[in-house]
């Protein structure tokens, strides 16, 4: 499973984001998304909680699982899948009842790592027999509206637009997406901030573009969700290879 280059790259697609390149030791953190971490060569290693460790050519880490990556001296593909996507659900089914595990051979066999991340995602969907699933139309419409609204009160406005109370919208989102709606919106804010940085914005400008209160708020959320600072992440999103795949 060799990669063609050691370049740093960030790609964003429909329901997923991917980072490829080198990495250092991460701080303990938990993702809103389901993560597939793949070593370019050798193994990738994560520590769960205080002492439990997983090591292998590819690891699956479920949403909300506290973990930190350790630097094994290589480069990685980090694929983040939004929890409501069928591919995220399928990967978690394959490691159930565990919430984090070494990826089974059925997944590792599909990782044609010469391909860009969007083709890796497509290969996983096809190889694992994942079919597109639709959310409740009211939830879909509310998510679209809320994701485009960076200001406080977005959930209430999105709920009103589709004829639901904010409480009912939150229950519906939790049932179909397995994460709180507020956490999903933080993920969307990080995506907007990342897109702004990729266009050359500074951290303060990126925080505004993402809908964060200020740069410090962006920093706290980035560290909590990814285990790195926005300054560390900005090197990836500003690389020449970064792309946004729709």
RABEL-V677263 format. One record per pair of residues at least 12 apart in sequence whose C-alpha atoms are under 8 Angstrom apart, sorted by sequence separation. I is the first residue (numbers start at 1). J is the second residue. If there is no record, write none. Layout:
i->I j->J
i->I j->J
//
This chain:
i->8 j->20
i->9 j->21
i->43 j->55
i->44 j->56
i->111 j->123
i->146 j->158
i->194 j->206
i->203 j->215
i->218 j->230
i->7 j->20
i->8 j->21
i->43 j->56
i->44 j->57
i->110 j->123
i->111 j->124
i->142 j->155
i->145 j->158
i->193 j->206
i->196 j->209
i->7 j->21
i->8 j->22
i->42 j->56
i->43 j->57
i->44 j->58
i->110 j->124
i->192 j->206
i->193 j->207
i->196 j->210
i->6 j->21
i->42 j->57
i->43 j->58
i->44 j->59
i->143 j->158
i->193 j->208
i->6 j->22
i->41 j->57
i->142 j->158
i->193 j->209
i->48 j->65
i->49 j->66
i->107 j->124
i->110 j->127
i->142 j->159
i->192 j->209
i->193 j->210
i->39 j->57
i->48 j->66
i->49 j->67
i->192 j->210
i->38 j->57
i->39 j->58
i->48 j->67
i->142 j->161
i->191 j->210
i->38 j->58
i->47 j->67
i->48 j->68
i->63 j->83
i->142 j->162
i->190 j->210
i->37 j->58
i->38 j->59
i->46 j->67
i->47 j->68
i->107 j->128
i->141 j->162
i->189 j->210
i->36 j->58
i->37 j->59
i->46 j->68
i->47 j->69
i->106 j->128
i->188 j->210
i->189 j->211
i->36 j->59
i->37 j->60
i->46 j->69
i->47 j->70
i->189 j->212
i->35 j->59
i->36 j->60
i->37 j->61
i->45 j->69
i->46 j->70
i->138 j->162
i->35 j->60
i->36 j->61
i->44 j->69
i->45 j->70
i->34 j->60
i->35 j->61
i->44 j->70
i->45 j->71
i->34 j->61
i->35 j->62
i->45 j->72
i->203 j->230
i->34 j->62
i->35 j->63
i->44 j->72
i->190 j->218
i->203 j->231
i->33 j->62
i->34 j->63
i->43 j->72
i->33 j->63
i->62 j->92
i->139 j->169
i->31 j->62
i->32 j->63
i->33 j->64
i->60 j->91
i->31 j->63
i->32 j->64
i->42 j->74
i->44 j->76
i->60 j->92
i->190 j->222
i->30 j->63
i->31 j->64
i->41 j->74
i->139 j->172
i->30 j->64
i->31 j->65
i->40 j->74
i->41 j->75
i->65 j->99
i->139 j->173
i->30 j->65
i->39 j->74
i->40 j->75
i->60 j->95
i->65 j->100
i->186 j->221
i->29 j->65
i->30 j->66
i->39 j->75
i->40 j->76
i->198 j->234
i->3 j->40
i->29 j->66
i->30 j->67
i->39 j->76
i->40 j->77
i->62 j->99
i->87 j->124
i->197 j->234
i->2 j->40
i->3 j->41
i->28 j->66
i->29 j->67
i->38 j->76
i->39 j->77
i->61 j->99
i->62 j->100
i->79 j->117
i->87 j->125
i->90 j->128
i->147 j->185
i->200 j->238
i->1 j->40
i->2 j->41
i->28 j->67
i->29 j->68
i->37 j->76
i->38 j->77
i->61 j->100
i->146 j->185
i->150 j->189
i->198 j->237
i->199 j->238
i->1 j->41
i->28 j->68
i->37 j->77
i->38 j->78
i->60 j->100
i->61 j->101
i->90 j->130
i->194 j->234
i->197 j->237
i->198 j->238
i->27 j->68
i->28 j->69
i->36 j->77
i->37 j->78
i->59 j->100
i->60 j->101
i->135 j->176
i->147 j->188
i->197 j->238
i->198 j->239
i->26 j->68
i->27 j->69
i->36 j->78
i->37 j->79
i->59 j->101
i->60 j->102
i->147 j->189
i->195 j->237
i->25 j->68
i->26 j->69
i->35 j->78
i->36 j->79
i->59 j->102
i->60 j->103
i->87 j->130
i->194 j->237
i->25 j->69
i->26 j->70
i->35 j->79
i->36 j->80
i->58 j->102
i->59 j->103
i->86 j->130
i->198 j->242
i->24 j->69
i->25 j->70
i->35 j->80
i->57 j->102
i->58 j->103
i->86 j->131
i->24 j->70
i->25 j->71
i->34 j->80
i->35 j->81
i->56 j->102
i->57 j->103
i->86 j->132
i->24 j->71
i->33 j->80
i->34 j->81
i->54 j->101
i->55 j->102
i->56 j->103
i->85 j->132
i->86 j->133
i->23 j->71
i->33 j->81
i->34 j->82
i->54 j->102
i->85 j->133
i->33 j->82
i->34 j->83
i->32 j->82
i->33 j->83
i->58 j->108
i->23 j->74
i->32 j->83
i->57 j->108
i->22 j->74
i->23 j->75
i->22 j->75
i->23 j->76
i->21 j->75
i->22 j->76
i->34 j->88
i->20 j->75
i->21 j->76
i->20 j->76
i->21 j->77
i->19 j->76
i->20 j->77
i->19 j->77
i->20 j->78
i->34 j->92
i->18 j->77
i->19 j->78
i->150 j->209
i->18 j->78
i->19 j->79
i->150 j->210
i->151 j->211
i->18 j->79
i->150 j->211
i->17 j->79
i->18 j->80
i->150 j->212
i->16 j->79
i->17 j->80
i->16 j->80
i->17 j->81
i->16 j->81
i->15 j->81
i->16 j->82
i->15 j->82
i->6 j->75
i->15 j->85
i->40 j->113
i->84 j->176
i->84 j->177
i->83 j->177
i->84 j->178
i->83 j->178
i->83 j->179
i->18 j->117
i->13 j->118
i->11 j->117
i->11 j->118
i->1 j->111
i->3 j->113
i->4 j->114
i->1 j->112
i->2 j->113
i->3 j->114
i->1 j->113
i->2 j->114
i->1 j->114
i->63 j->179
i->118 j->245
i->32 j->179
i->32 j->183
i->32 j->184
i->32 j->187
i->68 j->227
i->32 j->225
i->29 j->223
i->30 j->224
i->31 j->225
i->29 j->224
i->30 j->225
i->31 j->226
i->27 j->223
i->28 j->224
i->29 j->225
i->30 j->226
i->29 j->226
i->29 j->227
i->28 j->227
i->26 j->226
i->27 j->227
i->26 j->227
i->27 j->228
i->26 j->228
i->19 j->236
i->10 j->236
i->9 j->236
i->10 j->237
i->8 j->236
i->9 j->237
i->10 j->239
i->9 j->239
i->8 j->239
i->9 j->240
i->10 j->241
i->11 j->242
i->12 j->243
i->13 j->244
i->14 j->245
i->9 j->241
i->10 j->242
i->11 j->243
i->12 j->244
i->13 j->245
i->14 j->246
i->8 j->241
i->9 j->242
i->10 j->243
i->11 j->244
i->12 j->245
i->13 j->246
i->7 j->241
i->9 j->243
i->11 j->245
i->12 j->246
//
